[in-house]
Amino acid sequence: MHAKKRKNLFSLYRSRYVRKGAQGNQHGYCTQEFVGSLPADALDIPADLAVKLSPQEIAYVENKVVLPARQAADESRRLAEEERRAREGRERDPRWRLEEALKLLTDAGSLVSEAGRGIDAAQANALGAALEKLAVAGRVQGDPLDAVVAAIASATTAVKAGHYGCAPSGKFRDTPVYKRWQRVREVVDSGNDSLLKALQAKGWATVRGQ
């Protein structure tokens, strides 16, 4: 048996030698009998084709068509998995975003210089807050207390940059901002389940009055 590939299809043929005089012929010759076909990416021999093949022919088709197709499929899955992991890793990696941001900032700086124009205070404050947040995040090394410090520093920068604006005159204690601040004090310092209470319980902080 031998196989001929055309585009994405393998055609299978049996070769048979006809001896001289077997059919009144003057010379011996070979004939080819078409047996069937299967896709080049077939991962198994189709049942309707397998029943036509001898054990030796099945082994031939397995080695010629099916095994390479399975190897190609495994390689394709491996590459797809590597691409997926690389894509997920890129989504989690802040470095390329920082590189692009730095390029944009550099380009913006040159354009501002060329045009002789500045940026308004709100843009400057927002940019400063973003840069400060990145700087603080870069100093956090995974310690929970470092994360608390970084979060507070980021919040302080945001408040100074005008994130909340100025408090209204009068009953500012009823505002969401003040209520959030009270919650911060509670979880950090004054509440029964505060960070301070937890540190005191473990001996890392002293109890007031002692």
C-alpha positions as CSV (number, residue, x, y, z in Angstrom):
1,M,0.0,0.0,0.0
2,H,1.1,3.6,-0.6
3,A,-0.5,7.0,0.0
4,K,-0.7,10.1,-2.2
5,K,-1.3,13.4,-0.6
6,R,-3.1,16.2,-2.4
7,K,-3.9,19.4,-0.4
8,N,-5.3,18.1,2.9
9,L,-6.3,14.6,1.8
10,F,-4.4,11.3,1.7
11,S,-5.5,8.8,-1.0
12,L,-4.6,5.2,-0.4
13,Y,-3.8,2.7,-3.1
14,R,-2.8,-1.0,-3.3
15,S,-0.2,-2.0,-5.8
16,R,-0.5,-5.4,-7.5
17,Y,2.0,-6.9,-9.9
18,V,0.4,-8.7,-12.9
19,R,2.8,-11.4,-14.2
20,K,3.6,-11.8,-17.9
21,G,0.9,-14.0,-19.5
22,A,-1.4,-13.9,-16.4
23,Q,-4.1,-12.1,-18.4
24,G,-2.7,-12.7,-21.9
25,N,-0.3,-9.8,-21.4
26,Q,3.1,-9.8,-23.2
27,H,4.8,-8.1,-20.3
28,G,4.5,-7.9,-16.5
29,Y,3.1,-4.7,-15.1
30,C,1.8,-3.0,-11.9
31,T,-1.7,-1.9,-11.2
32,Q,-3.0,0.5,-8.6
33,E,-6.3,-0.1,-6.8
34,F,-7.8,2.8,-5.0
35,V,-8.9,1.8,-1.5
36,G,-10.1,5.0,0.2
37,S,-9.0,8.4,1.5
38,L,-8.8,10.3,4.8
39,P,-8.0,13.8,5.9
40,A,-4.4,14.6,6.5
41,D,-5.2,15.8,10.0
42,A,-7.2,12.6,10.9
43,L,-6.5,11.5,14.5
44,D,-8.0,8.0,13.8
45,I,-8.7,5.8,10.8
46,P,-12.4,6.2,9.9
47,A,-14.4,3.0,10.6
48,D,-15.6,2.6,7.1
49,L,-12.0,2.7,5.8
50,A,-10.5,0.5,8.6
51,V,-12.8,-2.5,7.6
52,K,-11.2,-2.4,4.1
53,L,-7.6,-2.7,5.4
54,S,-5.5,-5.5,6.5
55,P,-3.6,-5.3,9.9
56,Q,-0.4,-4.4,8.0
57,E,-2.2,-1.7,6.0
58,I,-3.7,-0.3,9.2
59,A,-0.2,-0.1,10.7
60,Y,1.0,1.7,7.5
61,V,-1.8,4.3,7.7
62,E,-1.3,4.8,11.4
63,N,2.4,5.5,10.9
64,K,1.9,7.5,7.6
65,V,-1.1,9.6,8.5
66,V,-2.5,9.3,12.0
67,L,0.6,9.4,14.1
68,P,2.0,12.6,12.4
69,A,-1.5,14.2,12.7
70,R,-1.6,13.4,16.4
71,Q,1.9,14.9,16.9
72,A,0.9,18.0,15.0
73,A,-2.3,18.4,17.1
74,D,-0.3,17.9,20.3
75,E,2.2,20.6,19.2
76,S,-0.6,22.9,18.2
77,R,-2.2,22.5,21.7
78,R,1.2,23.1,23.3
79,L,1.8,26.3,21.4
80,A,-1.7,27.5,22.1
81,E,-1.2,26.8,25.8
82,E,2.1,28.7,25.8
83,E,0.4,31.6,24.0
84,R,-2.4,31.6,26.6
85,R,0.1,31.6,29.5
86,A,2.1,34.4,27.8
87,R,-1.0,36.4,27.2
88,E,-2.2,36.0,30.9
89,G,1.3,36.8,32.1
90,R,1.3,40.0,30.0
91,E,-2.0,41.0,31.5
92,R,-0.6,40.6,35.0
93,D,2.7,42.3,34.2
94,P,2.7,46.1,34.8
95,R,6.1,46.6,33.2
96,W,5.0,46.9,29.6
97,R,2.3,49.4,30.6
98,L,4.9,51.5,32.5
99,E,7.2,51.4,29.4
100,E,4.3,52.6,27.2
101,A,3.3,55.2,29.7
102,L,6.9,56.5,29.9
103,K,7.0,56.7,26.1
104,L,3.8,58.7,26.0
105,L,5.0,61.0,28.8
106,T,8.2,61.6,26.9
107,D,6.3,62.3,23.7
108,A,3.9,64.6,25.5
109,G,6.8,66.5,27.1
110,S,8.3,67.2,23.7
111,L,5.0,68.3,22.2
112,V,4.3,70.6,25.1
113,S,7.8,72.1,24.6
114,E,7.3,72.5,20.9
115,A,3.9,74.1,21.2
116,G,4.8,76.3,24.1
117,R,1.8,75.2,26.0
118,G,1.4,73.8,29.5
119,I,-1.2,71.5,31.1
120,D,-3.9,72.7,33.5
121,A,-3.8,72.1,37.3
122,A,-6.3,69.3,37.3
123,Q,-4.2,67.3,34.7
124,A,-1.0,68.0,36.7
125,N,-2.6,66.9,39.9
126,A,-4.0,63.7,38.3
127,L,-0.6,62.9,36.8
128,G,1.2,63.5,40.1
129,A,-1.2,61.3,41.9
130,A,-0.8,58.5,39.4
131,L,3.0,58.7,39.5
132,E,3.0,58.8,43.3
133,K,0.8,55.7,43.4
134,L,3.2,53.9,41.1
135,A,6.1,54.9,43.2
136,V,4.4,53.7,46.4
137,A,3.4,50.5,44.9
138,G,7.0,49.9,43.8
139,R,8.1,50.1,47.4
140,V,5.6,47.4,48.7
141,Q,7.3,44.0,48.9
142,G,4.3,41.9,49.8
143,D,4.2,42.7,53.5
144,P,0.7,43.5,54.7
145,L,1.9,46.4,56.8
146,D,3.7,47.8,53.8
147,A,0.5,47.5,51.8
148,V,-1.3,49.5,54.5
149,V,1.4,52.3,54.4
150,A,1.2,52.3,50.6
151,A,-2.6,52.6,50.6
152,I,-2.6,55.4,53.1
153,A,0.2,57.3,51.2
154,S,-1.8,56.8,48.0
155,A,-5.0,58.1,49.6
156,T,-3.2,61.1,51.1
157,T,-1.8,62.0,47.6
158,A,-5.3,61.7,46.1
159,V,-6.8,64.0,48.7
160,K,-4.1,66.6,48.2
161,A,-4.6,66.3,44.5
162,G,-8.2,67.3,44.9
163,H,-9.9,63.9,44.4
164,Y,-12.6,64.8,46.8
165,G,-12.4,68.6,46.4
166,C,-13.1,70.7,49.5
167,A,-15.6,69.8,52.2
168,P,-18.9,71.7,52.2
169,S,-19.3,74.3,55.0
170,G,-21.5,73.1,57.7
171,K,-22.3,69.4,58.4
172,F,-19.3,67.8,56.8
173,R,-19.7,64.9,59.3
174,D,-22.7,63.7,57.2
175,T,-20.7,63.4,54.0
176,P,-19.6,60.0,52.6
177,V,-15.9,61.2,52.7
178,Y,-16.0,61.8,56.5
179,K,-17.8,58.4,57.0
180,R,-15.1,56.6,55.1
181,W,-12.5,58.4,57.1
182,Q,-14.2,57.2,60.3
183,R,-14.2,53.7,59.0
184,V,-10.4,54.0,58.3
185,R,-9.8,55.1,61.8
186,E,-11.9,52.2,63.1
187,V,-10.1,49.5,61.2
188,V,-6.7,50.9,61.8
189,D,-6.8,52.4,65.3
190,S,-10.0,52.6,67.3
191,G,-12.2,49.6,66.6
192,N,-12.3,46.3,68.6
193,D,-11.1,44.4,65.5
194,S,-8.6,47.1,64.5
195,L,-5.1,46.6,63.3
196,L,-3.8,48.3,66.5
197,K,-5.7,45.9,68.7
198,A,-4.4,42.9,66.7
199,L,-0.8,44.2,67.1
200,Q,-1.3,44.8,70.8
201,A,-2.7,41.3,71.4
202,K,0.5,39.9,69.9
203,G,2.8,42.2,71.8
204,W,3.9,44.3,68.8
205,A,2.3,47.4,70.1
206,T,1.8,48.9,73.6
207,V,-1.6,49.5,75.1
208,R,-2.4,53.1,75.8
209,G,-1.7,54.1,79.3
210,Q,0.9,51.3,79.9
